[in-house]
Amino acid sequence: DTAVSQTPKYLVTQMGNDKSIKCEQNLGHDTMYWYKQDSKKFLKIMFSYNNKELIINETVPNRFSPKSPDKAHLNLHINSLELGDSAVYFCASSQFSGSTEAFFGQGTRLTVV
Amino acid sequence: KQEVTQIPAALSVPEGENLVLNCSFTDSAIYNLQWFRQDPGKGLTSLLLIQSSQREQTSGRLNASLDKSSGRSTLYIAASQPGDSATYLCAVRQEGGKLIFGQGTELSVKP
C-alpha cells in the first residue's frame, strides 16, 4: 500500500497550458504539503494544508493554486504554465502537532516546452 | 531564517568503507531532524528521524546523531555497499511541520 501517492508521475505540456497534479495519503495525517525540487535538486516548500486549511504559502506565484477537498487529498493546479515551472513536484504528509515523521510521494516531473 | 548545509556535496568511496555525511543548521529551534535517501528519478525515502531531545538513532548499518546546541547532525554508514549509492538529504522540521532541506550529498559506492 502506497502511503503518499501522486499522479501523474510525468507531465509534459506546452507553455500557457493549465495542468493539475493530484496527491492522496492513506496515513491518517492531518497535514499535507507541496514541495518543489529544482534542476539543482534543491527541495523547497511551496504550500501546507492542515485539515483543509492553508497554513503555509511560501510566496509562490498565484498561478499555483492548491486545493484540499479533504485532509487525505491535496491537489496542485497550475495556470498559464511557464518554462521556469519545469521541476519535480513532491507531495508529502505528516501530523501538524508534535514531532512526527514526514512521508513523501514519488514526485511528478513537470516539463514545460 | 533557518539554513541547512550538507557537506560534502559529493562523495565517492570504495565498497566496504565506513563513511560520514554531515549536516549543519543555523537555528537550533527545531522539532526534529530527518535523513532521507533519493535515488535518481525517484522520490524521497525516509531513513532516520531524530527528535530534538534525542542524541542518536540507529537503523541497520545507519546511525544518525544530533547535537542541537551546535546545530549539527551526522549520518554514519557502516560497511558501504554499491546499493547505498544515492543522494542523501537532511531536513529539519520547524513549526507547522515545514521541512527545511539541505542541498544533499551525492554518494557513489564503487564495487
Backbone of each chain as ProteinMPNN parsed JSONL, in Angstrom:
{"seq_chain_A": "DTAVSQTPKYLVTQMGNDKSIKCEQNLGHDTMYWYKQDSKKFLKIMFSYNNKELIINETVPNRFSPKSPDKAHLNLHINSLELGDSAVYFCASSQFSGSTEAFFGQGTRLTVV", "coords_chain_A": {"N_chain_A": [[0.836, -1.207, 0.0], [0.667, 2.09, -1.009], [1.801, 4.917, 0.72], [1.81, 7.75, 0.333], [0.623, 8.997, -2.558], [1.028, 10.198, -5.866], [-0.287, 11.635, -8.841], [-0.044, 12.795, -12.204], [2.941, 10.767, -12.829], [4.734, 11.687, -14.683], [4.672, 14.66, -16.642], [4.238, 16.386, -19.485], [3.978, 19.388, -21.147], [2.735, 22.225, -22.999], [3.812, 25.645, -23.015], [1.749, 28.042, -21.411], [-0.422, 26.419, -21.04], [-2.859, 24.921, -18.743], [-2.552, 22.888, -15.917], [-3.014, 20.052, -13.697], [-1.947, 18.425, -10.685], [-2.359, 15.555, -8.748], [-2.717, 14.418, -5.352], [-2.704, 11.978, -2.809], [-3.052, 10.702, 0.49], [-2.818, 7.901, 2.697], [-2.324, 7.706, 5.364], [-3.581, 8.778, 7.481], [-2.838, 11.271, 8.304], [-2.981, 14.775, 9.276], [-2.005, 16.907, 7.918], [-0.796, 18.183, 4.861], [1.556, 18.681, 2.19], [3.135, 20.602, -0.447], [6.102, 20.38, -2.218], [8.824, 21.758, -4.116], [11.275, 20.633, -6.331], [14.122, 21.812, -7.697], [16.205, 22.217, -10.675], [18.718, 21.892, -9.671], [18.403, 20.082, -7.743], [17.482, 21.018, -5.346], [15.254, 21.113, -2.657], [12.26, 22.764, -1.848], [9.728, 24.117, 0.233], [6.372, 24.725, -0.835], [3.557, 24.951, -0.305], [1.342, 24.348, 2.502], [-1.205, 22.442, 3.971], [-3.509, 22.138, 6.58], [-5.88, 20.058, 7.827], [-7.589, 20.78, 5.66], [-7.177, 23.491, 5.571], [-5.305, 26.266, 4.471], [-2.066, 26.796, 5.577], [0.582, 27.409, 5.159], [2.119, 29.406, 2.79], [4.47, 29.855, 0.638], [5.259, 32.392, -0.71], [4.587, 31.799, -3.38], [3.982, 32.099, -6.896], [0.754, 33.345, -7.883], [-0.306, 31.84, -9.883], [-0.18, 29.28, -9.16], [-2.304, 27.158, -7.539], [-3.306, 25.554, -4.762], [-5.52, 22.923, -3.742], [-7.589, 21.473, -1.337], [-9.713, 19.031, -0.937], [-10.383, 17.293, 1.122], [-8.848, 16.059, 4.164], [-7.195, 14.058, 3.338], [-6.437, 14.484, 0.78], [-4.626, 16.514, -1.496], [-4.43, 18.718, -4.002], [-2.7, 20.21, -6.78], [-2.985, 22.922, -8.778], [-1.96, 24.449, -11.746], [-1.819, 27.377, -13.481], [-1.469, 28.858, -16.755], [1.154, 27.886, -17.64], [4.716, 28.21, -17.394], [8.073, 28.183, -18.806], [9.91, 28.135, -16.724], [8.606, 26.765, -14.756], [9.15, 24.159, -14.952], [10.096, 21.312, -13.246], [10.507, 19.019, -10.473], [7.781, 18.033, -8.631], [6.85, 17.439, -5.353], [4.649, 15.769, -3.204], [3.783, 15.631, 0.243], [3.154, 14.316, 3.56], [2.256, 14.695, 7.037], [1.793, 14.728, 10.628], [0.393, 17.643, 12.098], [0.858, 18.705, 14.69], [3.141, 18.032, 17.388], [5.981, 15.957, 16.777], [6.379, 14.499, 14.265], [7.181, 11.996, 11.768], [7.779, 12.792, 8.341], [6.308, 11.874, 5.263], [6.887, 11.189, 1.851], [5.638, 11.504, -1.505], [6.189, 9.932, -4.752], [6.867, 11.838, -6.533], [6.272, 14.235, -9.191], [7.292, 14.764, -12.35], [7.462, 17.62, -14.042], [7.498, 18.982, -17.213], [7.823, 21.767, -19.13], [7.308, 22.865, -22.343]], "CA_chain_A": [[0.0, 0.0, 0.0], [1.441, 3.326, -1.098], [1.359, 5.828, 1.767], [1.536, 9.02, -0.328], [0.663, 8.732, -3.996], [0.808, 11.362, -6.729], [-0.492, 11.381, -10.265], [0.735, 11.751, -12.875], [4.357, 10.711, -12.498], [5.367, 12.56, -15.673], [3.729, 15.578, -17.267], [4.879, 17.235, -20.48], [2.928, 20.259, -21.638], [3.214, 23.436, -23.654], [3.673, 26.934, -22.32], [0.432, 28.654, -21.459], [-1.475, 25.479, -20.644], [-3.202, 24.736, -17.336], [-2.445, 21.472, -15.567], [-3.193, 19.707, -12.282], [-1.303, 17.248, -10.107], [-3.169, 15.095, -7.622], [-1.998, 13.732, -4.287], [-3.552, 11.339, -1.795], [-2.321, 9.959, 1.513], [-3.66, 6.979, 3.464], [-1.66, 7.554, 6.652], [-4.394, 9.412, 8.521], [-2.237, 12.537, 8.716], [-3.883, 15.92, 9.139], [-1.329, 17.987, 7.202], [-0.183, 17.804, 3.596], [2.476, 19.71, 1.7], [3.74, 20.539, -1.768], [7.483, 20.837, -2.314], [9.344, 21.833, -5.473], [12.7, 20.328, -6.445], [14.591, 22.467, -8.916], [17.166, 21.483, -11.504], [19.901, 21.612, -8.847], [17.935, 19.074, -6.781], [17.161, 21.634, -4.067], [13.839, 20.991, -2.292], [11.753, 23.897, -1.088], [8.292, 24.021, 0.456], [5.516, 25.681, -1.531], [2.301, 25.098, 0.427], [0.982, 23.371, 3.51], [-2.609, 22.46, 4.357], [-3.843, 21.4, 7.784], [-7.322, 19.859, 7.861], [-8.168, 21.516, 4.522], [-6.932, 24.931, 5.692], [-3.972, 26.684, 4.058], [-1.308, 27.352, 6.687], [1.859, 27.908, 4.656], [2.177, 29.779, 1.382], [5.811, 30.426, 0.573], [5.361, 33.394, -1.792], [4.52, 31.135, -4.68], [3.128, 32.87, -7.806], [-0.653, 32.957, -7.744], [-0.681, 30.879, -10.933], [-0.229, 27.992, -8.468], [-3.401, 27.16, -6.575], [-3.561, 24.261, -4.148], [-6.893, 22.701, -3.292], [-7.68, 20.301, -0.471], [-11.131, 18.682, -0.733], [-10.445, 16.694, 2.447], [-7.487, 16.052, 4.708], [-6.412, 12.997, 2.708], [-6.13, 14.865, -0.594], [-4.147, 17.878, -1.762], [-4.132, 18.842, -5.419], [-1.995, 21.432, -7.172], [-3.37, 23.375, -10.111], [-1.04, 25.48, -12.229], [-2.34, 28.093, -14.654], [-0.553, 29.587, -17.652], [2.473, 27.327, -17.361], [5.896, 28.863, -17.956], [9.231, 27.297, -18.899], [10.545, 28.063, -15.409], [7.857, 25.885, -13.851], [9.674, 22.804, -15.108], [10.709, 20.875, -11.989], [9.824, 17.857, -9.896], [6.909, 18.465, -7.541], [6.632, 16.36, -4.393], [3.635, 15.876, -2.174], [4.195, 14.989, 1.491], [2.179, 14.432, 4.642], [2.698, 14.426, 8.408], [0.892, 15.316, 11.602], [0.711, 19.053, 12.31], [1.43, 18.935, 16.019], [4.11, 17.018, 17.768], [7.218, 15.913, 16.002], [6.239, 13.231, 13.56], [7.921, 11.771, 10.543], [7.129, 13.195, 7.101], [6.395, 10.887, 4.19], [6.825, 11.846, 0.547], [5.238, 10.771, -2.7], [7.276, 9.611, -5.67], [7.181, 13.011, -7.338], [5.732, 14.454, -10.543], [8.257, 15.524, -13.154], [6.756, 18.508, -14.976], [8.339, 19.59, -18.24], [7.078, 22.733, -19.938], [8.053, 23.078, -23.6]], "C_chain_A": [[0.866, 1.25, 0.0], [0.904, 4.33, -0.096], [0.951, 7.187, 1.187], [1.681, 8.782, -1.83], [0.293, 9.98, -4.781], [0.541, 10.887, -8.134], [-0.605, 12.703, -11.013], [2.185, 11.744, -12.407], [5.161, 11.618, -13.436], [4.293, 13.406, -16.331], [4.523, 16.483, -18.202], [3.787, 18.07, -21.12], [3.528, 21.515, -22.243], [3.016, 24.658, -22.767], [2.269, 27.464, -22.477], [-0.701, 27.735, -21.062], [-1.717, 25.512, -19.143], [-3.16, 23.248, -17.038], [-2.649, 21.285, -14.064], [-2.41, 18.456, -11.922], [-2.107, 16.859, -8.872], [-2.325, 14.339, -6.598], [-2.992, 13.194, -3.265], [-2.662, 10.639, -0.777], [-3.28, 9.107, 2.339], [-3.074, 6.717, 4.846], [-2.472, 8.148, 7.804], [-3.803, 10.719, 9.036], [-3.2, 13.69, 8.506], [-3.256, 17.067, 8.344], [-0.642, 17.444, 5.958], [0.567, 18.99, 3.019], [2.764, 19.51, 0.214], [5.134, 21.141, -1.682], [7.878, 20.858, -3.787], [10.836, 21.531, -5.433], [13.201, 20.87, -7.771], [15.661, 21.639, -9.621], [18.456, 21.158, -10.753], [19.566, 20.677, -7.696], [17.591, 19.673, -5.41], [15.653, 21.604, -3.838], [13.394, 22.171, -1.448], [10.244, 23.787, -0.942], [7.552, 25.1, -0.329], [4.288, 25.999, -0.674], [2.187, 24.035, 1.505], [-0.485, 23.559, 3.863], [-2.786, 21.598, 5.602], [-5.355, 21.293, 7.876], [-8.052, 20.774, 6.868], [-7.937, 23.025, 4.592], [-5.491, 25.259, 5.331], [-3.245, 27.312, 5.24], [0.058, 27.87, 6.272], [1.712, 28.205, 3.175], [3.493, 30.53, 1.217], [5.982, 31.321, -0.649], [5.468, 32.74, -3.159], [3.641, 31.979, -5.594], [1.681, 32.412, -7.742], [-1.168, 32.147, -8.926], [-0.784, 29.466, -10.334], [-1.349, 28.058, -7.44], [-3.626, 25.756, -6.037], [-5.031, 24.158, -3.744], [-6.935, 21.411, -2.489], [-9.138, 19.983, -0.205], [-11.384, 18.007, 0.616], [-9.02, 16.478, 2.92], [-6.614, 14.959, 4.111], [-5.975, 13.351, 1.292], [-5.655, 16.318, -0.674], [-3.707, 17.924, -3.211], [-3.442, 20.17, -5.693], [-2.377, 21.769, -8.602], [-2.449, 24.517, -10.514], [-1.613, 26.08, -13.509], [-1.208, 28.694, -15.474], [0.894, 29.153, -17.43], [3.589, 28.046, -18.11], [7.061, 27.873, -17.972], [9.874, 27.074, -17.53], [9.799, 27.206, -14.4], [8.328, 24.439, -13.957], [10.478, 22.419, -13.861], [10.063, 19.554, -11.606], [9.052, 18.347, -8.676], [6.596, 17.261, -6.655], [5.516, 16.733, -3.427], [4.144, 15.154, -0.936], [3.074, 15.121, 2.511], [2.844, 14.153, 5.977], [1.581, 14.891, 9.34], [1.343, 16.738, 11.88], [1.412, 19.265, 13.637], [2.356, 17.785, 16.38], [5.294, 17.046, 16.833], [7.265, 14.617, 15.224], [7.046, 13.21, 12.267], [7.1, 12.245, 9.345], [7.36, 12.121, 6.051], [6.131, 11.588, 2.857], [6.29, 10.905, -0.525], [6.425, 10.586, -3.627], [7.632, 10.762, -6.601], [6.487, 13.035, -8.681], [6.732, 15.318, -11.291], [7.497, 16.301, -14.212], [7.764, 19.133, -15.932], [7.472, 20.491, -19.096], [7.919, 23.055, -21.171], [7.458, 24.224, -24.407]], "O_chain_A": [[1.692, 1.448, 0.891], [-0.301, 4.579, -0.051], [-0.115, 7.711, 1.508], [2.753, 8.406, -2.304], [-0.623, 10.717, -4.418], [1.072, 9.866, -8.571], [-1.208, 13.645, -10.499], [2.602, 12.632, -11.663], [6.144, 12.235, -13.026], [3.169, 12.957, -16.554], [5.376, 17.252, -17.759], [2.782, 17.532, -21.584], [4.698, 21.825, -22.018], [2.155, 24.678, -21.887], [1.666, 27.351, -23.544], [-1.809, 28.191, -20.778], [-0.916, 26.044, -18.374], [-3.671, 22.438, -17.813], [-2.484, 22.214, -13.272], [-2.233, 17.553, -12.739], [-2.485, 17.705, -8.062], [-1.335, 13.699, -6.951], [-3.971, 13.848, -2.908], [-1.641, 10.053, -1.135], [-4.398, 9.522, 2.644], [-3.288, 5.656, 5.433], [-2.086, 8.03, 8.967], [-4.215, 11.22, 10.082], [-4.113, 13.616, 7.683], [-3.904, 18.089, 8.119], [0.004, 16.397, 5.989], [0.262, 20.146, 3.314], [2.653, 18.403, -0.313], [5.333, 22.238, -1.159], [7.355, 20.094, -4.598], [11.574, 22.088, -4.62], [12.76, 20.441, -8.837], [15.976, 20.519, -9.219], [19.201, 20.26, -11.147], [20.367, 20.506, -6.777], [17.427, 18.943, -4.433], [14.873, 22.011, -4.7], [14.046, 22.539, -0.471], [9.554, 23.406, -1.888], [8.027, 26.227, -0.472], [4.015, 27.157, -0.361], [2.825, 22.983, 1.448], [-0.955, 24.684, 4.033], [-2.281, 20.478, 5.674], [-6.045, 22.306, 7.989], [-9.016, 21.451, 7.224], [-8.453, 23.763, 3.752], [-4.561, 24.616, 5.818], [-3.75, 28.258, 5.844], [0.637, 28.698, 6.975], [1.243, 27.369, 2.403], [3.614, 31.691, 1.607], [6.785, 31.014, -1.531], [6.323, 33.084, -3.974], [2.644, 32.532, -5.131], [1.411, 31.224, -7.566], [-2.349, 31.802, -8.967], [-1.395, 28.575, -10.924], [-1.34, 28.924, -6.565], [-4.081, 24.871, -6.762], [-5.689, 25.156, -3.449], [-6.389, 20.388, -2.903], [-9.75, 20.6, 0.667], [-12.468, 18.134, 1.186], [-8.078, 16.691, 2.157], [-5.408, 14.935, 4.355], [-5.223, 12.6, 0.67], [-6.196, 17.213, -0.024], [-2.745, 17.266, -3.606], [-3.583, 21.129, -4.933], [-2.122, 20.994, -9.524], [-2.191, 25.431, -9.731], [-1.857, 25.376, -14.488], [-0.133, 28.996, -14.954], [1.748, 29.966, -17.075], [3.446, 28.435, -19.269], [7.053, 26.868, -17.261], [10.324, 25.972, -17.216], [10.304, 26.949, -13.307], [7.947, 23.595, -13.146], [11.418, 23.114, -13.476], [9.195, 19.037, -12.309], [9.614, 19.0, -7.796], [6.146, 16.217, -7.126], [5.452, 17.848, -2.91], [4.865, 14.163, -1.054], [2.161, 15.931, 2.35], [3.863, 13.466, 6.047], [0.55, 15.388, 8.887], [2.542, 17.017, 11.898], [2.445, 19.931, 13.7], [2.346, 16.722, 15.758], [5.566, 18.053, 16.179], [8.091, 13.744, 15.493], [7.513, 14.231, 11.761], [5.876, 12.115, 9.333], [8.44, 11.538, 5.954], [5.269, 12.46, 2.755], [6.466, 9.689, -0.462], [7.533, 11.03, -3.328], [8.59, 10.671, -7.369], [6.155, 11.991, -9.242], [6.987, 16.462, -10.913], [6.957, 15.726, -15.157], [8.753, 19.734, -15.511], [6.506, 20.041, -19.712], [9.077, 23.459, -21.065], [7.956, 24.542, -25.487]]}, "seq_chain_B": "KQEVTQIPAALSVPEGENLVLNCSFTDSAIYNLQWFRQDPGKGLTSLLLIQSSQREQTSGRLNASLDKSSGRSTLYIAASQPGDSATYLCAVRQEGGKLIFGQGTELSVKP", "coords_chain_B": {"N_chain_B": [[16.444, 33.215, 9.837], [16.161, 29.89, 8.896], [18.828, 27.893, 7.802], [20.138, 25.155, 6.056], [22.906, 23.128, 5.659], [24.807, 20.846, 3.77], [27.622, 18.781, 3.836], [30.063, 16.565, 2.444], [29.304, 17.856, -0.912], [29.432, 15.912, -2.8], [30.497, 12.509, -2.82], [32.731, 9.862, -3.206], [33.389, 6.52, -2.698], [35.19, 3.427, -2.075], [33.71, 0.176, -2.087], [32.726, -1.188, 1.05], [33.867, 0.602, 2.763], [33.572, 2.651, 5.721], [31.585, 5.547, 6.252], [30.926, 9.096, 6.675], [28.378, 11.451, 6.598], [27.685, 14.896, 6.625], [25.639, 17.377, 8.218], [24.512, 20.604, 8.792], [22.829, 23.174, 10.663], [21.356, 26.436, 11.092], [19.596, 27.488, 12.983], [18.685, 26.492, 16.11], [16.166, 25.922, 16.996], [14.394, 23.527, 16.463], [12.061, 20.875, 15.681], [12.517, 18.25, 14.977], [14.925, 16.201, 13.203], [15.388, 14.882, 10.032], [16.632, 12.277, 8.03], [16.907, 11.546, 4.624], [16.798, 9.436, 1.731], [17.417, 9.676, -1.728], [16.962, 8.191, -4.738], [18.085, 8.301, -8.183], [15.739, 9.995, -10.158], [13.666, 9.226, -8.561], [11.431, 9.19, -5.657], [11.521, 10.495, -2.244], [12.911, 8.635, 0.339], [12.406, 7.971, 3.657], [14.918, 7.673, 6.053], [15.953, 7.917, 8.717], [14.705, 9.323, 11.719], [15.299, 11.825, 14.001], [14.416, 12.967, 17.1], [14.224, 16.235, 18.625], [15.04, 16.064, 21.232], [16.634, 13.886, 21.338], [19.783, 12.109, 20.963], [20.841, 10.296, 19.177], [20.019, 7.945, 16.53], [19.482, 4.674, 15.315], [19.531, 2.449, 12.548], [19.882, -0.534, 11.265], [22.699, -0.593, 9.252], [22.992, 2.091, 9.459], [23.563, 5.081, 11.271], [22.49, 7.874, 12.925], [23.334, 10.994, 14.289], [22.65, 13.717, 16.547], [23.384, 16.982, 17.464], [21.969, 19.37, 18.881], [22.495, 21.84, 20.059], [24.832, 22.74, 18.89], [24.066, 22.758, 16.326], [24.317, 20.567, 14.519], [24.347, 17.511, 12.632], [25.098, 14.109, 11.957], [25.336, 11.492, 9.565], [26.111, 8.248, 9.699], [27.398, 5.662, 7.811], [27.894, 2.328, 7.795], [30.196, -0.106, 6.536], [29.899, 0.265, 3.617], [27.927, -0.26, 0.623], [27.494, -0.926, -2.924], [24.779, -0.567, -3.471], [24.084, 1.452, -1.769], [24.491, 3.768, -3.066], [23.325, 6.912, -3.834], [21.479, 10.011, -3.449], [21.728, 11.749, -0.448], [19.709, 13.364, 1.821], [19.287, 15.827, 4.315], [16.912, 17.16, 6.608], [15.367, 19.669, 8.555], [12.754, 19.982, 10.89], [10.342, 22.478, 11.317], [8.074, 24.768, 12.969], [4.672, 23.93, 12.432], [5.191, 21.853, 10.812], [6.783, 22.286, 8.643], [9.462, 21.48, 6.515], [12.89, 22.144, 6.236], [15.311, 21.81, 3.878], [18.63, 20.513, 3.28], [21.096, 20.765, 0.652], [21.873, 18.314, -0.153], [23.912, 15.304, -0.318], [25.662, 13.647, -2.724], [26.22, 10.359, -3.056], [28.489, 7.912, -4.096], [29.207, 4.572, -4.31], [31.748, 2.507, -5.074], [32.154, -0.655, -6.661]], "CA_chain_B": [[15.988, 32.295, 8.806], [16.869, 28.602, 9.001], [19.582, 27.426, 6.641], [20.68, 23.813, 6.252], [24.042, 22.917, 4.761], [25.34, 19.497, 3.803], [28.99, 18.645, 3.346], [30.383, 17.197, 1.168], [28.248, 17.836, -1.915], [29.549, 14.613, -3.458], [31.454, 11.633, -2.161], [32.912, 8.582, -3.88], [34.176, 5.639, -1.838], [35.168, 2.021, -2.479], [32.817, -0.686, -1.309], [33.227, -1.69, 2.32], [34.308, 1.694, 3.653], [32.64, 3.37, 6.586], [31.617, 6.951, 5.849], [30.12, 10.038, 7.45], [27.81, 12.601, 5.904], [27.473, 15.97, 7.588], [24.528, 18.304, 8.036], [24.504, 21.649, 9.814], [21.692, 24.084, 10.567], [21.7, 27.69, 11.758], [18.655, 27.797, 14.059], [18.518, 25.265, 16.901], [14.74, 25.74, 17.35], [13.824, 22.54, 15.55], [11.286, 19.816, 16.319], [13.26, 17.025, 14.717], [15.762, 16.199, 12.009], [15.097, 13.663, 9.297], [17.524, 11.942, 6.932], [16.228, 10.893, 3.51], [17.576, 8.955, 0.6], [16.732, 9.847, -3.005], [17.583, 7.552, -5.895], [17.841, 9.113, -9.385], [14.401, 9.922, -10.748], [12.712, 8.635, -7.605], [11.0, 10.014, -4.544], [12.332, 10.511, -1.031], [12.67, 7.564, 1.294], [12.854, 8.35, 4.99], [15.879, 6.721, 6.633], [16.002, 8.035, 10.173], [14.128, 10.523, 12.31], [15.819, 12.082, 15.346], [13.685, 14.026, 17.788], [15.118, 17.289, 19.112], [15.528, 15.686, 22.558], [17.465, 12.693, 21.209], [21.167, 12.312, 20.529], [21.126, 9.471, 18.017], [19.097, 6.907, 16.12], [20.174, 3.648, 14.527], [18.724, 1.518, 11.763], [20.784, -1.379, 10.491], [24.062, -0.053, 9.093], [22.921, 3.547, 9.537], [23.476, 5.701, 12.583], [22.424, 9.327, 12.812], [23.489, 11.705, 15.557], [22.167, 15.094, 16.555], [23.834, 17.9, 18.5], [21.115, 20.512, 18.585], [23.081, 23.095, 20.531], [25.839, 23.198, 17.932], [23.447, 22.776, 15.0], [24.968, 19.581, 13.657], [23.93, 16.117, 12.589], [25.892, 13.278, 11.057], [24.81, 10.189, 9.174], [27.217, 7.292, 9.584], [27.031, 4.451, 7.072], [28.925, 1.31, 8.009], [30.398, -1.144, 5.513], [29.1, 0.747, 2.476], [27.673, -1.178, -0.491], [27.085, -0.2, -4.137], [23.363, -0.237, -3.363], [23.915, 2.674, -0.967], [24.68, 4.92, -3.957], [22.104, 7.723, -3.904], [21.639, 11.324, -2.824], [21.244, 11.75, 0.926], [19.218, 14.688, 2.187], [18.825, 16.036, 5.688], [15.897, 18.203, 6.7], [14.933, 19.985, 9.911], [11.331, 20.309, 10.948], [10.012, 23.669, 12.08], [6.683, 24.87, 13.383], [3.709, 23.668, 11.373], [5.604, 20.701, 10.025], [7.597, 22.686, 7.492], [10.818, 20.932, 6.468], [13.922, 22.908, 5.537], [16.248, 20.813, 3.383], [19.955, 20.799, 2.765], [21.181, 20.563, -0.79], [22.137, 16.909, -0.4], [25.231, 14.732, -0.61], [25.561, 12.582, -3.713], [27.15, 9.297, -2.672], [28.746, 6.831, -5.05], [29.995, 3.493, -3.722], [32.3, 1.739, -6.203], [32.385, -2.086, -6.348]], "C_chain_B": [[16.845, 31.033, 8.844], [17.582, 28.296, 7.687], [20.22, 26.092, 6.991], [21.751, 23.574, 5.198], [24.538, 21.484, 4.911], [26.718, 19.455, 3.15], [29.406, 17.178, 3.475], [29.19, 17.161, 0.21], [28.245, 16.502, -2.66], [30.661, 13.823, -2.809], [31.513, 10.315, -2.916], [33.841, 7.729, -3.037], [34.174, 4.232, -2.409], [34.258, 1.228, -1.552], [33.498, -1.155, -0.024], [33.671, -0.603, 3.282], [33.176, 2.179, 4.536], [32.716, 4.843, 6.199], [30.665, 7.784, 6.696], [29.667, 11.18, 6.557], [27.436, 13.648, 6.949], [26.33, 16.894, 7.199], [24.607, 19.34, 9.147], [23.332, 22.587, 9.579], [21.935, 25.288, 11.463], [20.81, 28.02, 12.948], [18.357, 26.514, 14.829], [17.067, 25.012, 17.324], [14.072, 24.805, 16.35], [13.023, 21.521, 16.35], [11.984, 18.466, 16.151], [14.147, 17.213, 13.496], [15.571, 14.846, 11.337], [16.118, 13.499, 8.186], [16.719, 11.153, 5.889], [17.265, 10.385, 2.512], [16.754, 9.201, -0.667], [17.55, 9.18, -4.099], [17.235, 8.36, -7.139], [16.444, 8.908, -9.949], [13.329, 9.373, -9.827], [12.321, 9.637, -6.519], [11.952, 9.943, -3.37], [11.914, 9.368, -0.118], [13.227, 7.986, 2.642], [13.756, 7.257, 5.567], [15.827, 6.723, 8.157], [15.389, 9.363, 10.589], [14.706, 10.667, 13.711], [15.021, 13.223, 15.952], [14.682, 15.015, 18.386], [15.724, 16.949, 20.48], [16.475, 14.492, 22.52], [18.863, 13.046, 20.725], [21.501, 11.469, 19.304], [20.012, 8.474, 17.767], [19.86, 5.951, 15.221], [19.153, 2.806, 13.783], [19.671, 0.717, 10.894], [22.193, -0.818, 10.461], [24.119, 1.47, 9.205], [22.813, 4.009, 10.973], [23.491, 7.199, 12.383], [22.555, 9.935, 14.201], [22.979, 13.124, 15.411], [22.757, 15.843, 17.742], [23.112, 19.212, 18.238], [21.779, 21.833, 18.954], [24.124, 23.638, 19.555], [25.299, 23.206, 16.51], [24.058, 21.785, 14.041], [24.332, 18.205, 13.771], [24.872, 15.378, 11.65], [25.121, 12.003, 10.752], [25.995, 9.29, 8.901], [26.693, 6.058, 8.864], [28.187, 3.465, 7.218], [28.977, 0.339, 6.839], [29.593, -0.847, 4.256], [29.052, -0.285, 1.343], [27.282, -0.376, -1.731], [25.613, 0.216, -4.111], [23.082, 0.985, -2.494], [24.063, 3.928, -1.818], [23.351, 5.631, -4.172], [22.464, 9.124, -3.415], [20.999, 11.272, -1.449], [20.918, 13.183, 1.334], [18.905, 14.729, 3.673], [17.849, 17.2, 5.688], [15.539, 18.415, 8.157], [13.483, 20.417, 9.875], [11.131, 21.532, 11.842], [8.519, 23.697, 12.37], [5.744, 24.67, 12.2], [4.101, 22.529, 10.466], [6.457, 21.023, 8.82], [8.996, 22.097, 7.596], [11.72, 21.86, 5.674], [15.026, 21.914, 5.173], [17.634, 21.389, 3.132], [19.979, 20.469, 1.283], [21.567, 19.139, -1.163], [23.6, 16.568, -0.588], [25.013, 13.573, -1.574], [26.639, 11.541, -3.444], [27.26, 8.261, -3.776], [29.662, 5.814, -4.374], [30.443, 2.582, -4.857], [32.554, 0.29, -5.794], [33.881, -2.414, -6.353]], "O_chain_B": [[18.075, 31.092, 8.828], [17.007, 28.426, 6.606], [20.77, 25.917, 8.079], [21.532, 23.787, 4.006], [24.673, 20.971, 6.022], [26.942, 20.011, 2.075], [29.138, 16.574, 4.514], [28.184, 16.51, 0.492], [27.198, 16.022, -3.094], [31.638, 14.384, -2.312], [30.481, 9.721, -3.23], [34.947, 8.15, -2.698], [33.26, 3.87, -3.15], [34.07, 1.577, -0.387], [34.687, -1.476, -0.014], [33.833, -0.853, 4.476], [32.001, 2.133, 4.17], [33.789, 5.338, 5.856], [29.746, 7.272, 7.334], [30.468, 11.795, 5.852], [26.932, 13.317, 8.023], [26.087, 17.156, 6.021], [24.754, 18.986, 10.317], [22.892, 22.775, 8.445], [22.632, 25.186, 12.473], [21.228, 28.761, 13.838], [17.834, 25.555, 14.261], [16.776, 23.99, 17.947], [13.289, 25.233, 15.503], [13.265, 21.322, 17.54], [12.028, 17.654, 17.075], [14.118, 18.257, 12.844], [15.591, 13.803, 11.99], [16.439, 14.457, 7.481], [15.967, 10.235, 6.216], [18.41, 10.833, 2.462], [15.546, 8.966, -0.684], [18.693, 9.56, -4.352], [16.207, 9.036, -7.165], [16.02, 7.777, -10.187], [12.213, 9.089, -10.261], [12.812, 10.765, -6.474], [13.052, 9.401, -3.478], [10.732, 9.163, 0.156], [14.406, 8.325, 2.747], [13.405, 6.078, 5.568], [15.679, 5.68, 8.795], [15.534, 10.38, 9.91], [14.618, 9.743, 14.52], [14.956, 14.314, 15.387], [15.84, 14.674, 18.625], [16.778, 17.47, 20.847], [17.054, 14.122, 23.542], [19.101, 14.114, 20.163], [22.334, 11.859, 18.486], [19.186, 8.19, 18.635], [20.753, 6.347, 14.473], [18.078, 2.491, 14.293], [20.201, 1.224, 9.905], [22.808, -0.593, 11.503], [25.187, 2.064, 9.06], [22.089, 3.431, 11.783], [24.396, 7.738, 11.746], [21.961, 9.45, 15.164], [22.886, 13.663, 14.308], [22.646, 15.399, 18.885], [23.581, 20.054, 17.473], [21.637, 22.826, 18.241], [24.278, 24.851, 19.413], [25.998, 23.618, 15.585], [24.296, 22.109, 12.877], [23.854, 17.792, 14.827], [25.376, 15.943, 10.679], [24.355, 11.506, 11.578], [26.783, 9.536, 7.988], [25.677, 5.481, 9.253], [29.314, 3.745, 6.811], [27.958, 0.006, 6.234], [28.711, -1.617, 3.878], [29.984, -1.061, 1.134], [26.787, 0.744, -1.604], [25.252, 1.248, -4.676], [21.962, 1.495, -2.484], [23.791, 5.032, -1.347], [22.378, 5.033, -4.632], [23.6, 9.387, -3.02], [19.867, 10.811, -1.296], [21.744, 14.087, 1.207], [18.331, 13.79, 4.225], [17.95, 18.111, 4.867], [15.42, 17.453, 8.916], [13.041, 21.116, 8.963], [11.662, 21.617, 12.95], [7.795, 22.754, 12.049], [5.99, 25.176, 11.105], [3.432, 22.261, 9.468], [6.819, 20.128, 8.056], [9.642, 22.199, 8.639], [11.368, 22.306, 4.582], [15.602, 21.262, 6.045], [17.797, 22.568, 2.818], [19.005, 19.958, 0.73], [21.588, 18.787, -2.343], [24.415, 17.411, -0.961], [24.272, 12.636, -1.278], [27.83, 11.817, -3.59], [26.258, 7.796, -4.318], [30.756, 6.154, -3.922], [29.617, 1.959, -5.524], [33.098, 0.027, -4.722], [34.262, -3.559, -6.113]]}, "name": "protein", "num_of_chains": 2, "seq": "DTAVSQTPKYLVTQMGNDKSIKCEQNLGHDTMYWYKQDSKKFLKIMFSYNNKELIINETVPNRFSPKSPDKAHLNLHINSLELGDSAVYFCASSQFSGSTEAFFGQGTRLTVVKQEVTQIPAALSVPEGENLVLNCSFTDSAIYNLQWFRQDPGKGLTSLLLIQSSQREQTSGRLNASLDKSSGRSTLYIAASQPGDSATYLCAVRQEGGKLIFGQGTELSVKP"}
